[in-house]
Amino acid sequence: MKIKPLGDRVLVKLESGEEKTAGGIFIPQTAQEKTQTGVVVEIGDDETIKVKAGDKVMYDKYAGTQIKVDGEEHLLLRFSDILAVIG
């Protein structure tokens, strides 16, 4: 499925959290901290967007709408909710 964000929206693929600690203890999905980083997949058509597909970004913890695309978790959020590009 192809999703093209409109306006100042950005589609970000979420990074999965660690499932196992360094000591080998498995962490259940319900106890894992929600990740706040991801990779930009698509951007809207607004000229003020300063990120591009492939950029790893950090975003506001409660921002956006979570959706599944081809079975993988993504977040559709406004460009203003992106806090930083991680390089």
Backbone as ProteinMPNN parsed JSONL, in Angstrom:
{"seq_chain_A": "MKIKPLGDRVLVKLESGEEKTAGGIFIPQTAQEKTQTGVVVEIGDDETIKVKAGDKVMYDKYAGTQIKVDGEEHLLLRFSDILAVIG", "coords_chain_A": {"N_chain_A": [[0.852, -1.177, 0.0], [0.56, 2.208, -0.806], [1.19, 5.313, 0.631], [0.741, 8.739, 0.46], [1.627, 11.547, 2.052], [-0.085, 14.659, 2.712], [0.238, 18.235, 2.338], [1.875, 19.633, 5.127], [2.6, 17.221, 6.245], [4.324, 14.232, 7.349], [5.415, 10.948, 6.716], [6.518, 8.474, 8.806], [8.502, 5.665, 9.455], [8.339, 3.612, 12.2], [10.851, 2.784, 14.6], [11.638, -0.337, 15.976], [11.493, -1.204, 19.425], [13.981, -2.344, 21.821], [13.914, -5.778, 22.487], [15.162, -7.382, 24.234], [17.227, -7.268, 27.085], [20.66, -6.261, 27.817], [21.579, -8.161, 29.567], [20.153, -10.383, 28.852], [17.462, -10.63, 29.479], [14.121, -10.877, 28.497], [11.889, -8.367, 27.349], [8.507, -7.719, 27.653], [6.168, -6.648, 25.086], [4.238, -4.844, 26.073], [5.528, -3.596, 28.166], [7.564, -2.153, 27.108], [9.219, 0.909, 26.387], [7.772, 3.496, 24.494], [9.03, 4.085, 21.335], [10.738, 6.975, 20.091], [11.885, 7.648, 17.764], [12.437, 7.383, 14.248], [12.361, 6.529, 10.716], [12.131, 8.621, 7.933], [9.739, 8.092, 5.456], [8.013, 9.078, 3.464], [7.225, 12.404, 2.308], [5.107, 15.315, 2.6], [3.684, 17.778, 0.293], [4.38, 20.338, 0.993], [6.474, 23.149, 0.873], [7.998, 23.949, 3.031], [8.992, 21.833, 4.441], [11.764, 20.325, 5.848], [13.061, 17.881, 5.83], [14.001, 14.723, 4.327], [13.187, 11.712, 2.484], [14.455, 8.825, 4.031], [15.885, 10.07, 6.041], [16.785, 9.841, 9.48], [14.82, 10.53, 12.22], [13.87, 12.328, 15.233], [10.95, 12.596, 17.129], [8.127, 14.323, 18.637], [6.776, 12.898, 21.591], [3.969, 12.361, 21.86], [2.882, 12.813, 19.372], [1.188, 12.807, 16.171], [-0.496, 10.247, 14.134], [-0.838, 6.872, 14.529], [-0.331, 4.275, 12.211], [-0.714, 1.227, 10.27], [1.284, 0.046, 7.697], [1.581, -2.153, 5.177], [1.847, -4.137, 7.158], [3.694, -3.071, 8.936], [4.529, -0.773, 11.557], [3.824, 2.662, 11.334], [4.007, 6.259, 11.495], [2.03, 9.048, 11.009], [2.668, 12.309, 10.856], [2.813, 15.865, 11.651], [5.144, 18.143, 10.17], [6.124, 19.999, 12.003], [6.145, 18.587, 14.38], [8.426, 17.119, 14.354], [11.429, 16.884, 16.013], [14.208, 16.727, 15.69], [16.85, 15.894, 13.371], [18.581, 12.929, 13.169], [21.904, 12.227, 12.871]], "CA_chain_A": [[0.0, 0.0, 0.0], [1.336, 3.444, -0.93], [0.56, 6.462, 1.284], [1.401, 10.005, 0.158], [1.156, 12.603, 2.958], [-0.466, 15.926, 2.103], [0.621, 19.448, 3.064], [3.08, 19.593, 5.96], [2.644, 15.927, 6.93], [5.465, 13.364, 7.07], [5.195, 9.555, 7.076], [7.733, 7.972, 9.443], [8.476, 4.259, 9.86], [8.805, 3.529, 13.576], [11.883, 1.809, 14.924], [11.178, -1.236, 17.035], [12.257, -1.119, 20.662], [14.749, -3.519, 22.196], [13.094, -6.814, 23.084], [15.958, -8.118, 25.201], [18.244, -6.438, 27.732], [22.033, -6.728, 27.643], [21.73, -9.341, 30.412], [19.415, -11.497, 28.283], [16.078, -10.659, 29.943], [13.173, -10.425, 27.482], [10.942, -7.347, 27.803], [7.259, -7.852, 26.894], [5.775, -5.489, 24.28], [3.468, -3.895, 26.881], [6.406, -2.909, 29.116], [8.594, -1.41, 26.392], [9.039, 2.35, 26.217], [7.427, 3.859, 23.122], [10.16, 4.701, 20.637], [10.489, 8.333, 19.613], [12.692, 7.849, 16.571], [12.012, 6.614, 13.085], [12.949, 6.901, 9.435], [11.174, 9.268, 7.032], [9.431, 7.284, 4.282], [7.412, 9.99, 2.476], [6.933, 13.747, 2.804], [4.033, 16.02, 1.907], [4.072, 18.688, -0.782], [4.657, 21.667, 1.54], [7.875, 23.514, 0.615], [8.705, 24.261, 4.275], [9.501, 20.594, 5.037], [13.222, 20.326, 5.75], [13.595, 16.524, 5.885], [13.793, 13.971, 3.091], [13.062, 10.269, 2.686], [15.7, 8.206, 4.467], [16.408, 10.74, 7.24], [16.374, 9.326, 10.786], [14.335, 11.702, 12.959], [13.292, 12.224, 16.569], [9.695, 13.338, 17.093], [7.431, 14.52, 19.904], [6.284, 11.618, 22.113], [2.526, 12.156, 21.69], [2.508, 13.39, 18.088], [0.815, 12.014, 15.021], [-1.467, 9.166, 14.084], [-0.147, 5.621, 14.242], [-1.003, 3.448, 11.211], [0.054, 0.091, 9.773], [1.462, 0.018, 6.251], [2.164, -3.454, 4.838], [2.133, -4.874, 8.374], [4.699, -2.399, 9.756], [4.041, 0.427, 12.232], [4.248, 3.974, 10.827], [3.391, 7.404, 12.145], [1.754, 10.176, 10.124], [2.726, 13.476, 11.743], [3.123, 17.175, 11.066], [6.575, 18.446, 10.167], [6.456, 20.746, 13.225], [6.314, 17.645, 15.482], [9.77, 16.548, 14.274], [12.293, 17.676, 16.877], [15.612, 16.736, 15.247], [17.348, 14.878, 12.448], [19.684, 12.219, 13.816], [22.864, 11.948, 11.809]], "C_chain_A": [[0.894, 1.235, 0.0], [0.549, 4.577, -0.276], [1.386, 7.696, 0.972], [0.839, 11.072, 1.09], [0.839, 13.887, 2.191], [0.021, 17.091, 2.965], [1.91, 19.283, 3.835], [3.219, 18.285, 6.731], [3.841, 15.098, 6.455], [5.102, 11.955, 7.528], [6.518, 8.973, 7.564], [7.533, 6.505, 9.816], [9.091, 4.176, 11.249], [9.898, 2.487, 13.721], [11.366, 0.939, 16.049], [12.093, -1.105, 18.236], [13.025, -2.404, 20.923], [13.825, -4.518, 22.881], [13.839, -7.58, 24.163], [17.018, -7.184, 25.778], [19.628, -7.021, 27.468], [22.29, -7.997, 28.459], [20.938, -10.541, 29.932], [17.972, -11.613, 28.729], [15.17, -10.111, 28.843], [12.167, -9.456, 28.09], [9.661, -7.497, 26.993], [6.894, -6.538, 26.197], [5.073, -4.429, 25.125], [4.343, -3.094, 27.844], [7.472, -2.071, 28.428], [8.222, 0.067, 26.28], [8.739, 2.639, 24.747], [8.61, 4.575, 22.481], [9.78, 6.089, 20.132], [11.392, 8.67, 18.438], [12.156, 6.968, 15.454], [12.692, 7.141, 11.837], [11.855, 7.464, 8.537], [11.004, 8.403, 5.782], [8.934, 8.179, 3.149], [7.197, 11.347, 3.123], [5.799, 14.35, 1.985], [4.579, 16.996, 0.887], [4.337, 20.117, -0.312], [6.149, 21.981, 1.388], [8.667, 23.812, 1.884], [9.284, 23.018, 4.952], [11.0, 20.495, 4.772], [13.85, 18.946, 5.89], [13.317, 15.838, 4.557], [13.677, 12.487, 3.423], [14.427, 9.685, 3.027], [16.315, 8.84, 5.695], [15.89, 10.048, 8.497], [16.02, 10.535, 11.639], [13.868, 11.325, 14.359], [12.049, 13.102, 16.55], [9.09, 13.424, 18.483], [6.718, 13.24, 20.319], [4.809, 11.353, 21.804], [2.013, 12.662, 20.344], [1.978, 12.342, 17.114], [-0.246, 10.96, 15.226], [-0.738, 7.897, 13.682], [-0.98, 4.793, 13.275], [-0.101, 2.273, 10.847], [0.087, 0.173, 8.258], [2.204, -1.274, 5.934], [2.626, -4.21, 6.078], [3.16, -4.243, 9.29], [4.128, -1.099, 10.323], [4.668, 1.686, 11.64], [3.518, 5.05, 11.62], [3.227, 8.507, 11.108], [1.685, 11.408, 11.011], [3.026, 14.749, 10.983], [4.622, 17.412, 11.142], [6.995, 19.15, 11.456], [6.625, 19.845, 14.438], [7.662, 16.936, 15.443], [10.714, 17.471, 15.04], [13.716, 17.78, 16.35], [15.828, 15.674, 14.183], [18.554, 14.257, 13.107], [20.659, 11.801, 12.731], [23.993, 11.183, 12.306]], "O_chain_A": [[1.88, 1.288, 0.735], [-0.624, 4.78, -0.589], [2.597, 7.706, 1.192], [-0.317, 11.467, 0.936], [1.43, 14.159, 1.147], [0.194, 16.947, 4.176], [2.921, 18.849, 3.284], [3.887, 18.246, 7.764], [4.306, 15.239, 5.324], [4.542, 11.782, 8.61], [7.513, 8.975, 6.839], [6.521, 6.143, 10.417], [10.223, 4.612, 11.46], [9.883, 1.448, 13.06], [10.724, 1.433, 16.975], [13.302, -0.92, 18.099], [12.747, -3.435, 20.31], [13.042, -4.147, 23.756], [13.235, -8.338, 24.921], [17.631, -6.404, 25.049], [19.755, -8.135, 26.96], [23.128, -8.817, 28.081], [21.027, -11.614, 30.529], [17.307, -12.594, 28.397], [15.409, -9.024, 28.316], [11.656, -9.676, 29.188], [9.704, -7.414, 25.766], [7.26, -5.457, 26.658], [5.29, -3.236, 24.916], [3.94, -2.021, 28.292], [8.212, -1.349, 29.096], [7.055, 0.417, 26.102], [9.385, 2.083, 23.859], [9.125, 5.553, 23.024], [8.624, 6.337, 19.788], [11.635, 9.842, 18.15], [11.509, 5.948, 15.694], [13.492, 8.074, 11.892], [10.788, 6.867, 8.393], [11.981, 8.029, 5.133], [9.382, 8.052, 2.009], [7.008, 11.441, 4.335], [5.558, 13.961, 0.843], [5.784, 17.043, 0.64], [4.503, 21.014, -1.138], [6.992, 21.157, 1.742], [9.892, 23.918, 1.826], [10.001, 23.143, 5.945], [11.448, 20.57, 3.628], [15.066, 18.847, 6.054], [12.504, 16.306, 3.76], [14.033, 12.062, 4.522], [15.43, 10.011, 2.39], [17.173, 8.235, 6.338], [14.711, 9.706, 8.583], [16.821, 11.461, 11.771], [13.522, 10.177, 14.636], [12.076, 14.215, 16.024], [9.485, 12.695, 19.393], [6.118, 12.568, 19.48], [4.443, 10.214, 21.514], [0.816, 12.912, 20.201], [2.282, 11.154, 17.225], [-0.809, 10.797, 16.308], [-0.098, 7.842, 12.631], [-2.182, 4.618, 13.475], [1.108, 2.306, 11.077], [-0.946, 0.346, 7.611], [3.336, -1.464, 6.379], [3.677, -4.851, 6.059], [3.479, -4.816, 10.332], [3.349, -0.41, 9.664], [5.884, 1.766, 11.467], [2.543, 4.779, 12.32], [4.179, 8.858, 10.411], [0.767, 11.549, 11.819], [3.44, 14.719, 9.824], [5.289, 16.942, 12.064], [8.099, 18.925, 11.951], [7.193, 20.279, 15.44], [8.014, 16.227, 16.386], [10.796, 18.669, 14.766], [14.37, 18.806, 16.536], [15.093, 14.69, 14.102], [19.455, 14.965, 13.556], [20.289, 11.106, 11.785], [24.902, 10.858, 11.542]]}, "name": "protein", "num_of_chains": 1, "seq": "MKIKPLGDRVLVKLESGEEKTAGGIFIPQTAQEKTQTGVVVEIGDDETIKVKAGDKVMYDKYAGTQIKVDGEEHLLLRFSDILAVIG"}
